[in-house]
Amino acid sequence: MTEPTPNPLERLRERLTGRGEVRSGTVAGFDGDDVLVLLDDDPGEPTGRIPRHLVSWTAFEHPSEVVAVGRRITAEVQAVDERGGHVLLSSKACEDEALHRHLLGARPGDVVTGTVAAVHDFGVFVRLDGEPPHPVYPGTGFVRVPDLTWSHVDHPHDAVRPGQRAPGEVITADSYQGEVVISLKALQEDPWDRHPLRVGDVARGPVTKTLPFGAFVRVAEDVEGLVHVDDLGGRAVEEGQELRVRILEIDRPRRRIRLAPAD
């Protein structure tokens, strides 16, 4: 009995090393706002597909304004669409060769330094030392809000300001967004190490936030715990009020401390 011949997508999938692999091919046409690509390994039918938002950093009304049928193209593999029978690609990821090399050179755990370029409520852009200009963003480095600092902040500008030098640790290089995601917090001392708290300890601190399910109390610098509403026993508390509390439980992996009033 002869073995069944694998379909083109199966053959291509066998050659793919995974997301991030760079492939070459020829623009075969358009399907709405998607670009169809005949990859070099395709036997005749195009299996490459570039969604509109991954075509180019350049603004356009239709992809035909930036790529033409018959043009050779290089793109990065994003995923294999089993149901649609396509390899999803990003030509935008490879459009700026210097940016692509920069992203490929960033490794998780690397320590990098840059200058804060812009501060937004969703995160902070950092212009990394030695980076190429980004085609859209003010810097290739990006810090998500939880990765800014161990301290509680109401807005990222409470932690950093434009022009400030910012050392950080690389979390990942994101070719999808064209940025290096970094953590400033990773290079800061963990306050849980600075204040070795134990179950049974009694502390005094201010209420930092009240919610329907309880109140958060600062038990040490940059360390807060929760007094559950059931443990308050109907006691009304408000932000800024000093409470004397006892530590009932410490969940270090989840960074949670359960408290109860100590008086």
C-alpha positions in Angstrom: 0.0 0.0 0.0 1.4 3.4 -0.9 1.6 6.1 1.7 -0.8 9.0 1.3 0.8 12.1 -0.2 0.8 14.9 2.4 -1.0 18.0 1.3 1.1 21.2 0.7 0.3 22.7 4.1 1.5 19.5 5.9 4.7 19.6 3.8 5.3 23.2 4.6 4.5 22.7 8.3 7.2 20.0 8.5 9.7 22.6 7.3 8.6 25.3 9.7 10.6 25.7 12.9 7.9 27.8 14.6 6.8 31.4 15.0 9.5 33.8 14.2 10.9 31.9 11.3 11.5 34.1 8.2 10.2 32.9 4.8 10.4 34.2 1.3 7.9 34.1 -1.5 6.1 36.0 -4.2 2.9 38.1 -3.9 0.3 36.1 -5.7 -2.8 38.3 -5.2 -5.2 39.7 -2.7 -8.2 38.3 -0.8 -10.0 41.4 0.4 -7.4 43.3 2.5 -5.2 40.2 3.0 -2.1 39.5 0.8 -1.7 36.0 -0.6 1.9 34.8 -0.9 3.2 31.9 -3.0 6.0 30.7 -0.6 9.1 29.2 -2.1 8.1 25.8 -0.8 4.6 25.9 -2.2 4.0 23.5 -5.1 1.7 25.9 -7.0 -1.0 27.2 -4.7 -0.2 30.1 -2.4 -0.4 29.1 1.3 1.0 32.3 2.7 -1.4 34.9 4.0 -0.6 38.3 5.4 -3.5 40.0 7.2 -3.9 43.7 6.6 -2.5 44.8 10.0 0.7 42.8 9.4 1.4 44.1 5.9 3.4 47.3 6.5 4.2 50.0 9.0 3.2 52.4 6.3 -0.4 53.7 6.3 -2.5 52.6 3.3 -6.0 52.2 2.1 -5.4 48.9 0.4 -2.3 46.6 0.6 -1.9 46.9 -3.2 -0.6 50.4 -2.5 2.5 49.0 -0.8 3.0 45.5 -2.4 2.3 44.5 -6.0 1.5 41.1 -7.5 4.7 39.4 -8.6 6.9 41.2 -6.1 9.3 39.1 -4.0 8.6 39.4 -0.3 10.1 38.3 3.0 7.9 37.7 5.9 8.0 36.3 9.4 5.8 33.3 10.3 3.1 34.1 12.9 1.2 30.9 13.0 -0.2 28.0 10.9 -3.9 28.3 10.3 -5.0 24.7 10.3 -8.7 25.5 9.5 -8.0 28.0 6.8 -5.1 26.1 5.3 -2.7 29.0 5.4 0.6 30.1 7.0 -0.1 33.4 8.6 2.8 35.8 8.0 3.9 39.3 8.9 5.8 41.3 6.2 5.8 44.3 8.6 8.1 42.4 10.9 10.8 42.2 8.2 10.1 45.5 6.5 12.8 47.4 8.5 15.9 45.1 8.4 17.7 47.1 11.1 14.7 46.9 13.4 14.4 43.1 12.8 18.0 42.5 13.6 17.7 44.6 16.7 14.7 42.5 17.9 16.4 39.2 17.0 19.4 40.3 19.1 17.4 40.9 22.3 17.3 37.9 24.6 15.2 37.4 27.7 17.3 38.2 30.7 19.5 40.7 28.9 20.1 43.9 30.8 19.5 47.0 28.7 19.5 50.7 29.3 17.7 53.5 27.6 16.0 56.9 28.0 12.3 57.2 28.7 10.8 58.6 25.5 7.0 58.7 26.3 4.7 57.9 29.2 1.2 56.7 28.6 -1.5 55.2 30.9 -1.0 51.9 29.1 2.8 51.8 29.5 6.1 53.5 28.8 8.2 53.7 25.7 12.0 53.6 26.1 14.6 54.6 23.5 17.2 51.9 24.0 20.8 52.6 23.6 22.0 51.7 20.1 18.5 51.0 18.8 17.5 51.9 15.2 14.7 54.4 14.8 11.3 52.8 15.2 9.0 53.5 12.2 6.0 54.4 14.4 6.8 54.4 18.2 9.1 56.8 20.0 11.3 53.9 21.1 11.8 50.2 20.6 11.7 49.5 24.4 8.3 49.1 26.1 7.5 48.7 29.8 4.1 47.5 30.8 2.6 49.2 33.8 3.0 46.1 36.2 6.7 46.0 35.2 7.5 49.6 36.2 8.0 49.3 39.9 7.2 47.4 43.1 5.5 50.4 44.5 1.8 51.2 43.9 1.3 53.9 41.4 -1.9 55.5 40.1 -0.3 56.4 36.8 3.0 55.4 35.1 4.2 59.0 35.3 4.3 58.5 39.1 7.2 56.1 38.5 9.1 57.6 35.5 9.4 60.8 33.5 10.4 61.5 29.9 14.2 62.0 29.7 14.9 59.7 32.7 17.6 57.0 32.2 16.0 53.6 32.6 17.9 50.3 33.1 15.7 47.2 32.6 15.7 43.5 31.9 14.4 42.1 28.7 11.3 40.0 29.0 10.8 39.3 25.3 11.4 40.7 21.9 8.0 41.2 20.2 8.3 41.3 16.5 4.5 41.5 16.2 4.6 44.9 17.7 8.2 45.7 16.8 9.3 46.3 20.3 11.5 44.9 23.1 9.4 44.4 26.2 11.4 45.2 29.3 11.0 45.3 33.1 12.4 48.0 35.2 11.1 46.3 38.3 13.2 43.2 37.7 16.4 45.2 38.6 14.8 46.7 41.7 15.0 45.1 45.2 11.9 43.1 46.0 10.4 44.7 49.1 9.3 41.2 50.3 13.0 40.4 50.6 13.7 43.7 52.4 10.9 43.2 54.9 10.8 39.5 56.0 7.2 39.3 57.3 5.9 36.2 59.2 2.5 34.9 60.0 1.5 36.2 63.5 3.4 39.5 63.1 1.5 42.6 64.2 2.0 45.8 62.2 0.4 49.2 62.0 -0.2 51.0 58.7 -2.6 53.1 56.7 -5.5 51.9 54.7 -4.5 52.4 51.1 -7.7 51.3 49.3 -11.2 50.3 50.3 -13.3 47.9 48.1 -16.6 46.0 48.6 -14.7 42.9 49.7 -12.3 44.5 52.1 -9.6 47.0 52.7 -5.9 47.1 51.8 -3.4 48.1 54.5 0.3 49.0 54.0 2.2 46.7 56.5 5.7 47.7 55.3 7.2 49.9 52.6 5.7 48.8 49.2 4.0 45.8 50.9 0.2 45.7 51.3 -2.2 43.1 52.7 -5.9 42.6 52.6 -8.3 42.7 55.5 -11.4 40.8 54.2 -14.7 42.4 54.9 -15.7 39.3 57.0 -12.7 40.0 59.3 -13.7 43.6 59.7 -16.9 42.5 61.4 -18.9 45.4 60.2 -16.2 47.9 61.2 -16.1 50.9 58.9 -12.7 52.0 57.6 -11.6 54.7 55.2 -8.5 55.4 53.1 -5.7 57.0 55.2 -6.9 55.6 58.4 -4.3 53.8 60.6 -5.0 50.2 61.5 -3.2 47.8 63.7 -3.4 44.4 62.0 -2.1 40.9 62.4 -0.8 38.7 59.5 -3.0 35.6 59.1 -1.6 34.2 55.9 1.3 34.9 53.5 1.0 33.6 49.9 4.3 34.5 48.4 3.9 32.9 45.0 0.7 35.0 44.4 2.1 37.9 46.4 -0.9 38.1 48.7 -1.1 38.7 52.5 -4.3 38.2 54.5 -4.7 40.4 57.5 -7.1 40.9 60.4 -7.6 43.7 62.8 -5.3 43.2 65.9 -7.4 45.4 68.2 
